[in-house]
Amino acid sequence: MKKNILKKYPTFFVFSAIVILFTVIDIINSPKEFSELENKNLSQIPILSLESYIDTSFSSDYEKYINDQFFLRDKWIDLKSRIEYLLGKRENNDIIFGKDNYLFKKFTTFNDEMLKNNLNSIITFTNNYNKEVDFFIIPNSYAIYDELTPRYLPLVDQLSLINSINSYLSLKSNDHISTINVAEELLKNKDDYIYYKTDHHWTSYGAYLAYLTYMDYLGLEIVDINNLEKITINNFLGTYYNRSKYFKADSDFITYYNILGLHIEIDGKEQLSLMDLDKFKGSDKYSAFLWGNNGLTKVINENISEERKGSSILIFKDSYANSFIQFLSYNYEIIDIIDLRYFKESIRNFMKDKDYNEILIMYSFNNLS
C-alpha cells in the first residue's frame, strides 16, 4: 500500500522531503549578517509578538528572513548567473557584460527634463552668488570604452551630450561658469587602468588624469603621482558585480596614496586620515575614499606650501570626487566638500561670509542627469 502511494505520487514525496530537509538545515544553520556576494545586510529572524502577529508584519519579515538566509543562497545565485549566460543572456539587472570581462551600466535613456532642471539650478546658483564656477562632467566607463560594449545596444552618447551641455552652460551663465572637458584626457589614456571593471567609479589614476586637466586649467603646479606612496588593495568586486553577479568577472584592485599632515572633519566629526581603512575589510571598498558619501567634509592641509597658505576651494560633488580629493589636497589649504544628497543645511546660510578661491562642481553624467 505504502509502495503504491510512493509510486503514484513520487514528485509530491520528493518535493516534501526536500522542503523538510531544507527547513531543518535552515533551523540548524546560524544566520549570516552580511552577504559579500550581494554587498548587503541580511535579514535576521524577527521577534514574534501579539502586535506583529495581528498586523501580519511578522509573516512578511519572516519571509524576508527565509529568503535572505536560505541554505547555500550564494551558490544558487551563482548557478543562476551561469545558466543564464549559457542561455545567451549578456546582461542582468541593467548591467551589461562587455568584452574583456568589463561590466557596464545599461544606460539607454535618461530624463531630459530632469537634466535641464539640474543645469538651470547650477546657472541659478552661479548667478545668485556672482562667482565664477568651474564645472566638469565625468563620463561613465562605457562612453570611454565604447568598443567593448555590444553593438546592438543604443546607449546614450554621453561624450556628445557633454559637449552640448558645456556649450549650453557657457551660453546661459553669462561667463560665470567655466566648463572643463576631462573626457578628452580620459580618452587619450584609455589603455591605462582608469575605470574599474566591476564598479561604476573611475580608478585613482582616472581621477588623477582629471586632476591634471583641472590644474592645467588653473595654472597650478601638480603633484607628481610617481612621487607618492602608493598602497594597493586587491580583490575588489564593485557595484556592477553586486548587481549582476557575473560569474566571469575579474576582480579589480584599488590604489590609494598615503598623504600626511591632513586634518579631516566629516559633518563636524574629526577623523585621522582621508581614508576609512576599515571599509577595505568589506565588499564596498570604494567607500573607503573620503569615508564614503557625507554631507560636509572639510580637508585642511597643515603642511601646505607657504605660497598656497590661505587657499581654499568649495566642491559640489558625487562619489567620483572621493578619490579625486587625495590629489587636490596638495594644492589647497582648505577644501570644503558638499554632497547635496546628504547636506542638511541651507546653501544660502552656508555660503554666507565665505570667500573661496575656487568653486568646483563635478558630477558623473549618470548622477547629473
Beta strands, then each sheet from edge to edge (+ up, - down):
strand 1: 34-35
strand 2: 40-41
strand 3: 91-92
strand 4: 95-97
strand 5: 103-105
strand 6: 133-138
strand 7: 177-179
strand 8: 230-236
strand 9: 252-257
strand 10: 262-266
strand 11: 269-271
strand 12: 296-301
strand 13: 312-317
strand 14: 334-338
strand 15: 358-364
sheet 1: 1+ 2-
sheet 2: 3+ 4- 5+
sheet 3: 7+ 6+ 15+ 13+ 14+ 12- 10+ 11-
sheet 4: 8+ 9-
end
